[in-house]
Amino acid sequence: MATESEVLDALRPIIDPDFDQSIVDLGFVKNIEIEGDTVRFEIQLTTPACPIKAEFEQAARERVSALAGVTEVEVKMTADTRKTTTQISEADVLPGVKNTIAVASGKGGVGKSTTAVNLALALRATGARVGVLDADVYGPSLQMLTGATDRPQATEDRILPVEAHGLKLISMGFFLTEDSPVIWRGPMVHGLIKQFLTDVEWGELDYLVIDLPPGTGDAALTLTQMCPLSGAVIVTTANDLSTVDARKGLAMFAQVGVRVLGIIENMSYFTPPELPNKKYYIFGRDGGKRVAEDLGIEFLGEVPIDPRVVETGDQGRPITISEPDSDAAKAFFELAGTVARKLAMLAEESPPTSDTAIN
């Protein structure tokens, strides 16, 4: 019969590439049980969105199975999503939310809202608890992108978010009729954003994705000043105008002390179905990469042009759930994993808060 020490020694060579340490030394291996020739244990990761979760599980199973006297190995994969620290007090603002991710762009038309929703759905697909706050007061789109039509309900002092596709959602769009314009001045926008942050019953979330309005106006500034943002993601296209505006967004986050996780280049290239090995760079090439290099931040990746991204968004079933095997959906899943890993590394020294089981 194997011993606990032998099991740990067998697992020690498995290295987490983000922390460059053994999963044993990182404390990821927990609850080892040995009954005769059966070994059970848990691998607790720092995020349910870890893209190499399956590789960890397979390697652990193979290494422990190779021990003398072991014929059956049961591995349970879980996650303890760490809470990132911020400069803003969280007593009254999003107390149950562990990570807040701002998705921003310097200008409209680059697919920021579509990116925000698909990132949220990709995180949700890993087993994480996820919400989306649509902070684009003048041009809300969350209700269309998710197909959610219910109005938020309210208790005596709390607003209950709408739920769709496993996400918790709040948006100005849920309070409007289809043709209602929003004609508000800055103080009213400030008040609404504050209400979304403090009066909505978000509950316990691993990630709250916040779809900022384009530019650096009242709503964006209010949110960066009031919300404990864990980090921001900038969405751009490759053309020069978009990248110039992306730099302005980056400058805003720098001024308010919000960490920028990196840049996503949306609509990077088009691959015709009949020419799967071809890439046509319609809006230019490597614009997002150049901005990232110039400013010393990470380039997170590219999302290809796919007409189905727009079609499925208009139908309220974004591409990550309607066409999960498409190249665009795969790009969103990979980006979600990258963002989650970066947040986990930022929170490495933060105390653990709760466990999230991975199915």
KAURGI-V978415 format. One record per residue. N is the residue number from 1. RES is the residue in three letters. PHI is phi as a letter, one per 30 degrees, with the letter a starting at -180 (none if undefined). D_CENTER is the distance of its C-alpha to the mean C-alpha in Angstrom with 2 decimals. Layout:
BEGIN
N_RES_PHI_D_CENTER, N_RES_PHI_D_CENTER
END
This chain:
BEGIN
1_MET_none_42.72, 2_ALA_d_39.84, 3_THR_c_39.12, 4_GLU_d_35.91, 5_SER_d_36.66, 6_GLU_d_36.97, 7_VAL_d_33.65, 8_LEU_d_31.90, 9_ASP_d_33.86, 10_ALA_d_32.83, 11_LEU_d_29.10, 12_ARG_e_29.43, 13_PRO_d_29.26, 14_ILE_d_25.69, 15_ILE_c_23.68, 16_ASP_d_20.01, 17_PRO_d_19.50, 18_ASP_d_17.03, 19_PHE_c_19.53, 20_ASP_h_22.54, 21_GLN_b_24.12, 22_SER_d_25.34, 23_ILE_d_23.32, 24_VAL_d_26.59, 25_ASP_d_26.92, 26_LEU_d_23.34, 27_GLY_i_24.31, 28_PHE_d_21.95, 29_VAL_d_25.00, 30_LYS_b_26.21, 31_ASN_h_28.79, 32_ILE_d_31.05, 33_GLU_b_33.73, 34_ILE_b_36.68, 35_GLU_b_39.11, 36_GLY_i_41.73, 37_ASP_c_40.18, 38_THR_c_36.73, 39_VAL_b_33.92, 40_ARG_b_30.82, 41_PHE_a_27.97, 42_GLU_c_24.31, 43_ILE_c_21.66, 44_GLN_c_19.10, 45_LEU_d_16.01, 46_THR_d_13.81, 47_THR_a_10.61, 48_PRO_d_10.86, 49_ALA_d_8.52, 50_CYS_d_11.39, 51_PRO_d_12.61, 52_ILE_c_16.16, 53_LYS_e_16.43, 54_ALA_d_19.17, 55_GLU_d_21.00, 56_PHE_e_21.19, 57_GLU_d_22.58, 58_GLN_d_25.07, 59_ALA_d_26.27, 60_ALA_d_26.77, 61_ARG_d_28.66, 62_GLU_d_30.85, 63_ARG_d_31.74, 64_VAL_d_32.72, 65_SER_d_34.55, 66_ALA_d_36.69, 67_LEU_d_38.16, 68_ALA_d_41.74, 69_GLY_i_42.20, 70_VAL_c_38.67, 71_THR_c_38.53, 72_GLU_b_35.41, 73_VAL_b_31.94, 74_GLU_c_29.31, 75_VAL_c_25.83, 76_LYS_c_23.28, 77_MET_c_19.65, 78_THR_b_17.78, 79_ALA_b_15.05, 80_ASP_c_15.41, 81_THR_d_12.12, 82_ARG_d_13.55, 83_LYS_c_13.60, 84_THR_d_13.53, 85_THR_c_16.71, 86_THR_b_17.29, 87_GLN_d_20.52, 88_ILE_c_20.44, 89_SER_d_22.01, 90_GLU_c_19.86, 91_ALA_e_22.94, 92_ASP_c_22.76, 93_VAL_c_19.32, 94_LEU_h_16.48, 95_PRO_d_18.31, 96_GLY_c_16.41, 97_VAL_c_12.83, 98_LYS_d_11.77, 99_ASN_b_8.88, 100_THR_c_8.62, 101_ILE_c_6.67, 102_ALA_d_9.38, 103_VAL_c_9.41, 104_ALA_b_13.09, 105_SER_a_16.02, 106_GLY_d_19.64, 107_LYS_b_21.06, 108_GLY_d_20.63, 109_GLY_i_20.78, 110_VAL_c_18.17, 111_GLY_i_15.75, 112_LYS_d_13.30, 113_SER_d_13.02, 114_THR_d_12.88, 115_THR_d_10.02, 116_ALA_d_8.05, 117_VAL_d_9.23, 118_ASN_d_8.81, 119_LEU_d_5.14, 120_ALA_d_5.31, 121_LEU_d_8.24, 122_ALA_d_7.29, 123_LEU_d_5.33, 124_ARG_d_8.47, 125_ALA_d_10.70, 126_THR_d_10.48, 127_GLY_j_11.97, 128_ALA_d_9.43, 129_ARG_c_10.46, 130_VAL_b_8.24, 131_GLY_b_9.79, 132_VAL_b_9.98, 133_LEU_c_12.60, 134_ASP_d_14.48, 135_ALA_c_16.28, 136_ASP_d_18.25, 137_VAL_d_21.43, 138_TYR_d_23.79, 139_GLY_b_21.91, 140_PRO_d_19.63, 141_SER_b_18.28, 142_LEU_d_15.93, 143_GLN_d_18.96, 144_MET_d_19.92, 145_LEU_d_16.64, 146_THR_c_16.27, 147_GLY_i_20.03, 148_ALA_d_20.07, 149_THR_b_23.54, 150_ASP_d_24.23, 151_ARG_d_24.89, 152_PRO_d_23.29, 153_GLN_d_25.85, 154_ALA_b_27.10, 155_THR_c_28.84, 156_GLU_d_31.35, 157_ASP_b_28.90, 158_ARG_b_25.33, 159_ILE_c_23.38, 160_LEU_c_21.71, 161_PRO_d_18.58, 162_VAL_d_18.95, 163_GLU_b_17.31, 164_ALA_a_16.61, 165_HIS_h_15.11, 166_GLY_i_14.09, 167_LEU_c_12.06, 168_LYS_c_13.69, 169_LEU_b_14.46, 170_ILE_b_16.62, 171_SER_a_18.12, 172_MET_e_21.53, 173_GLY_d_22.01, 174_PHE_d_22.61, 175_PHE_c_25.62, 176_LEU_c_27.21, 177_THR_d_29.47, 178_GLU_e_28.74, 179_ASP_c_31.04, 180_SER_d_30.62, 181_PRO_d_30.03, 182_VAL_c_28.42, 183_ILE_c_31.06, 184_TRP_b_30.02, 185_ARG_c_30.78, 186_GLY_e_28.62, 187_PRO_e_29.57, 188_MET_d_28.66, 189_VAL_d_25.19, 190_HIS_e_24.82, 191_GLY_d_26.02, 192_LEU_d_23.65, 193_ILE_d_20.52, 194_LYS_d_22.07, 195_GLN_d_22.73, 196_PHE_d_19.20, 197_LEU_d_18.14, 198_THR_c_21.19, 199_ASP_c_22.67, 200_VAL_d_19.93, 201_GLU_d_19.85, 202_TRP_d_16.15, 203_GLY_i_17.31, 204_GLU_c_15.38, 205_LEU_b_11.57, 206_ASP_d_9.28, 207_TYR_b_6.45, 208_LEU_c_7.81, 209_VAL_c_6.47, 210_ILE_c_9.81, 211_ASP_d_11.48, 212_LEU_d_14.25, 213_PRO_d_17.59, 214_PRO_d_18.82, 215_GLY_i_20.96, 216_THR_b_21.66, 217_GLY_d_23.56, 218_ASP_e_24.05, 219_ALA_d_20.83, 220_ALA_d_18.66, 221_LEU_d_21.07, 222_THR_e_21.35, 223_LEU_d_17.68, 224_THR_d_17.49, 225_GLN_d_20.72, 226_MET_c_20.12, 227_CYS_c_16.52, 228_PRO_d_15.50, 229_LEU_d_12.63, 230_SER_d_10.98, 231_GLY_a_10.28, 232_ALA_b_10.25, 233_VAL_b_9.52, 234_ILE_c_12.73, 235_VAL_c_13.39, 236_THR_b_16.98, 237_THR_c_19.52, 238_ALA_d_22.13, 239_ASN_d_25.06, 240_ASP_d_26.59, 241_LEU_d_26.25, 242_SER_d_22.49, 243_THR_d_22.17, 244_VAL_d_24.69, 245_ASP_d_22.70, 246_ALA_d_19.47, 247_ARG_d_21.60, 248_LYS_d_22.44, 249_GLY_d_18.89, 250_LEU_d_18.50, 251_ALA_d_21.83, 252_MET_d_20.88, 253_PHE_d_18.01, 254_ALA_d_20.51, 255_GLN_d_23.14, 256_VAL_c_21.25, 257_GLY_i_19.98, 258_VAL_c_16.19, 259_ARG_d_14.68, 260_VAL_c_13.40, 261_LEU_d_10.94, 262_GLY_l_12.39, 263_ILE_c_13.39, 264_ILE_c_12.45, 265_GLU_c_15.73, 266_ASN_c_15.74, 267_MET_h_18.94, 268_SER_d_20.05, 269_TYR_a_22.79, 270_PHE_b_24.50, 271_THR_c_25.88, 272_PRO_d_28.65, 273_PRO_e_28.80, 274_GLU_d_32.36, 275_LEU_b_31.51, 276_PRO_d_28.52, 277_ASN_c_29.28, 278_LYS_c_29.37, 279_LYS_b_26.83, 280_TYR_c_27.95, 281_TYR_c_26.32, 282_ILE_d_27.23, 283_PHE_c_25.68, 284_GLY_j_26.66, 285_ARG_b_25.22, 286_ASP_i_23.10, 287_GLY_d_22.82, 288_GLY_d_19.24, 289_LYS_d_20.34, 290_ARG_d_23.39, 291_VAL_d_21.67, 292_ALA_e_19.35, 293_GLU_d_22.52, 294_ASP_d_24.59, 295_LEU_c_22.38, 296_GLY_i_21.52, 297_ILE_c_17.73, 298_GLU_d_15.66, 299_PHE_d_15.48, 300_LEU_d_12.18, 301_GLY_k_13.76, 302_GLU_c_15.42, 303_VAL_c_15.03, 304_PRO_d_18.57, 305_ILE_d_20.54, 306_ASP_b_20.97, 307_PRO_e_22.91, 308_ARG_d_21.24, 309_VAL_d_17.95, 310_VAL_d_20.11, 311_GLU_d_22.28, 312_THR_d_19.75, 313_GLY_d_17.94, 314_ASP_d_21.42, 315_GLN_d_22.09, 316_GLY_i_19.15, 317_ARG_b_17.84, 318_PRO_e_15.09, 319_ILE_d_15.58, 320_THR_d_12.96, 321_ILE_c_15.20, 322_SER_c_18.49, 323_GLU_b_18.70, 324_PRO_d_16.34, 325_ASP_c_18.83, 326_SER_d_18.95, 327_ASP_d_18.17, 328_ALA_d_15.75, 329_ALA_d_13.74, 330_LYS_d_14.01, 331_ALA_d_12.72, 332_PHE_d_9.44, 333_PHE_d_9.26, 334_GLU_d_10.28, 335_LEU_d_7.96, 336_ALA_d_4.86, 337_GLY_d_7.49, 338_THR_d_8.54, 339_VAL_d_5.85, 340_ALA_d_5.94, 341_ARG_d_9.61, 342_LYS_d_10.18, 343_LEU_d_9.19, 344_ALA_d_11.35, 345_MET_d_14.03, 346_LEU_d_14.13, 347_ALA_c_14.68, 348_GLU_e_17.16, 349_GLU_c_20.10, 350_SER_d_18.78, 351_PRO_d_20.46, 352_PRO_d_18.84, 353_THR_c_18.42, 354_SER_a_18.14, 355_ASP_c_17.72, 356_THR_b_15.47, 357_ALA_d_17.37, 358_ILE_c_16.14, 359_ASN_d_18.19
END
